[in-house]
Amino acid sequence: MSEHHAGRPVRGEAPYVPTDRDVDDLIASAAAHPLGVRFLVEGHLGSVATTFRTHAFTVDAARERLRARLRARLEHEGPRAGETGRR
């Protein structure tokens, strides 16, 4: 069993961390792909990573970035007419 310190391995390789460019490139690729950004966001993690030939961590990072953009846009726009914000 490997030793861990603060969530990172002490020995061996560090976990893969996608760069901002990796995430930007993936989102751009999804936007241009026939399956689209919806597939990037909602598709099976392994299928999305395989389709776009990227690491699953990059898919997760792209999904989080897209969620953050959506949250920011919704906060900026506020509720639409007739919406209470509750479900």
Protein Blocks (a to p, Z undefined) as FASTA:
>chain_A
ZZdeehiafbhcddddddfklmmmmmmmmmmpmnlmmlmmmmcfklmmmmnopafklmmm
mmmmmmmmmmmmmmmnopaehiaoiZZ
